[in-house]
């Protein structure tokens, strides 16, 4: 795990000054998640390097989302992340707070970027489980940070990238994904155990549809069940609520489109959710950047 936690003494001092004056930096804020598909500067044995055209489309998509907090899946090296941050900064979008989370997959990682300070960071990179008599690690780990939007409002963000549907010879991919989802849900439950009214957002690429066993395990049941924001395209259609276009991923092998990326909310977090400003991004040439489309949700930072 590498981090921009406490990015600079100047930034920290400035935030403290604003906090002491009761300044509210952003009564509304936006949280996005985006699988950027192999954002690598150099190729590996199994993954190509990202082209400049693809990187440019990724930046165009992120700028269109206008996020204040951004979770990225399939981010490459620290150098690749810093290159993206610098490029976004030059185009007017600065994320001074950041973290790169590395699991057992040495090629792609989870990255968390924020305009707001991280009060705490709890990356989970060594979780493991037994399946069929063999021990496996959660391949991409989980990123988790507490974020302070303003002096009277914080929330927790957990980002995940569960096992893909790509078959492997040593275990069933669905069973692996279910076990990873169970561990993720355990971490979600631990946040509720600390604070039943926690402001919690769980985002990422879960690599399965909403009714799958793994996604249902993450969402949970009962009073701590997470709320699926179900972002869709915002095209002005009259029937957007009932027949909205919500797919987030194109799988070329099967020529299929599905919703496998999510923004999930705790009941406490949902109190400030602005549904009409929640969407899946639809722009021309989206596929140049990634086989996924990004999601964004907006919130009102209600006082705690």
N, C-alpha and C positions, 0 to 999 in steps of 0.2 A: 504494500500500500504506500503510495506517495501522495502528498497533500500540499495544498496551498493554505492550510489551516493557519489562521493568524497571519494573513498574507503580508502585512507590513506593519511596523510600529505606527506609521502615519495613519494608515487606514483604521487601525484599532483605536488610536487616540481620537480620531475624528468621530468614529461611531460612539465612543463613550461620551464625547461632548454633546452629540445630538441626543443621546439617551437622557443625559442630565437636564437638557432643556425641554424634554417632553416632545421632541420632534417626531412626527410620524412620517417615515420615508415613503411608504407606499400603502395606502388604504386598500388598494386592489393590487393583486399580483398574479402572475401566470406561471404555471408549472407544465413542462413539456417532457415527453420521452420520445426517443428516436433511435432505432437500430440503424446504424450508419454503414452496415455491411462492409466488413473488412477494411476499416479505415487504417491502412498500413502504408508506411512510407517505403518499405522494402518487402518484396515477396517472401513467402515461406514455402515449404515443400508442398503445402496444400492450399495456400491462399495467395491470390495475386495482390500486387501493390495497387493502391487507389490511384486512378488517373486524375490528372489536373481538372479535367472536365467534370468528373464525378465529385471531386472535392468542392468545386465551384457551385455545383447544384446543391450539395449538402449545406453550404453556407447560405445560399439563396433561400433554402427551405427554413433554416433556423431563423434567419432574419425576418422571414414572413410570419413566423410564429410569435415573435416579440416576447420570448420567455424571460422571466426573471430567475427561474431555476430550471435547469435542464439536466436530464439523465440520458446518457448515451450508452448504447450497447454495441458490442463489436468494435470498440475503440482499440487502436493498436498501441504502440509504445508511448512512453512519456513524451518523447520528442514529437510524435505525431499529434498528441493532445495539445502540447504547447504551441505547435504550429497552427492548429485550428484556432486556439484561443487568440493568438496574435493576429491572425487573419480576420477574425470576427471583430476584434478590437479596432482594427484599422477601418472597418466598415461601420463602426459606431455602436457595437454591442460588446460591452466589457463584462467579463466574469472574473472578478478578482479572487474569488474563493473557489477552490477546486479540490478534487480528490480523484485519484486513479486507484481502482481496486483490482487486485490480481488474485485469481483463484488458481486451480491446477492447470487450466488452459493458459499456456504461455504466449499464445498468439493474439488473442483478443480479450478485452477487459471491459468492465463497467467504469464509466467516468461520471462524476457529478460536478456540475458547474453552477455557480450562484452569484448573484449580485449582492446577496445578503450574507452576513457572517455565519459561520458554523459555530454553534455553542458547544457541540460535542460531536465526536465521530466514533462509530462502532462498526468498522468493517468486519465482515465475517468471511474469512478466507480459508479456514481449516475444517469446516464442517464435513463430516463423513458419515457413512451408513453402511450397513450390511445388506447385501442382496444376493440370494442364491449362494451363500457361503463365501462370497467375496466382498472385500471392503472397497468402497468407492468414495471419492471426494466430490463435493459440489463443485462442478468444473469451473464456473465463473465467479463463485462467491456471491455475496450480497453486500451492496453498499448501503450504509445507514448513517444519516446525519440529522442533528437537531439544528434547525435554521431559525434565526431571529429576524423576522420581517420588520418589526419595530419594537420599541422597549416593552410594549404590553402584549405582544403576540409572537408566539413561536409555534413551529410545527415540526414533526418528524417525517422524514422522507426515507423510504426503503426502496431500493432499485434492484431488480433481479433480471437474470437472463437464464431461463431454465433450459434443460437439455433439449436439443433439437430433435426433429423426427428422423434425422439421418441415422440409419441402422449402423450398429457396431457389432463385431463378432462375439463379444464377451458378455453381453447382457441385452435385454429388451429395452429399447429406447423409451417406451411408454412407462415401464416400471421405474426406470431411472428418473424420469421426469416427475413421477408421482412422489418418489422418496425425497427429491429436492424440494418439491412443493410442501411436503409435510414439515421439513425443517424450516422453510420460510414461514409457514403458519405458526410454528412454535415461537419464532421471533416476534411475530405480530401479536400473539397472545401474551408474550412477556411485556410488551408495551402497554397492553390493556391492564395487566396485573399491576403495573406501577401507577397508572392513571386511567380509570375507566372512561374518562371523557377526553382522552388524548386526541390531539389534532394529528392525524396520521394519514399519509398518502403512500400507497404502494403502487409502484409503476414498473413497467418494463415489458420485455418480450417473454411471454410465458410459453410460446411455441405450441399452443393448443387452443381450441375453441372454448367458449364459455361453459358448455355443458360437459366438458371432459372431466375426468376424475381429478386430474392435477389442478386445473383452474378452480374447480369447486372446492378443493382442499384449501387453496389460498384464500378464497372468498370467505369460507367458514359458514357457521350457522348461528342462530340465536341472536342475542342482543349485541354480540361483538362481530356480527356478520358485516363484511365490507360492502360498500355500495358501489356498484359498477356504473361509472359515468357514461359509458357507451357513447363516446364521441362519434359524430358523423359529419359528412360533408355539409357545409353551409352554403347552399346554392339558391336560397330563397324559395324553394318549393313549398307549396302549401301543406304537403303531407310529410314533411321532414321527420316528424316524431314517429310516425308509424312505418314509413317505408324509406327511411333515410339510408344512405350508402355509408356503411360503417367498416368495410374491409380495410385492413392495414397491411396485408402482405400478399405478394404475388409469388406463387411457387411454379417456376417455369417447367419443371419436370412433369407436373400434372396439369399445367395450364389452368391453375385454380387460384381463386382469390378468397382470403379468409381473414377473420378478425382474431389475431393472436397477440396483439399488443394492448395493454390496459393501463388505465388510471383508476385506481380503486381508493375509496375513502372510508375512514371511520365515521360513525354517526356524528361525532363531535366536529370533524373537519367538514362534513357535508353541510353544517349550519351556515357556513360562509361561501358555499359553492354557488357560482353564477352559471347556471346551466346553459343559457343562451350564448355564452362566450366560450363554450367547450366544443371542440371540433377536431376532426381529422383533416390534415392539410391536403388540399387538392390543387396542384399547380401544373401547368404544362411541363412535360419532360421530367416528371418526378422520378421516373425509373432510371434516369441517368445517374442519380445520386445513390439510390439504394433500392433493394427489393422490398423495403418497408416504407410506409408513409408515417410521418410523425403525428403525435397527438398532443393537444394542449387543453388545459382547463384553467379557468380563471376563478379567483376567490376574493372575497372581502375579508380583510384582516380584522375580524371582530375582536374586541378586547377580551382578555382572559381574567 
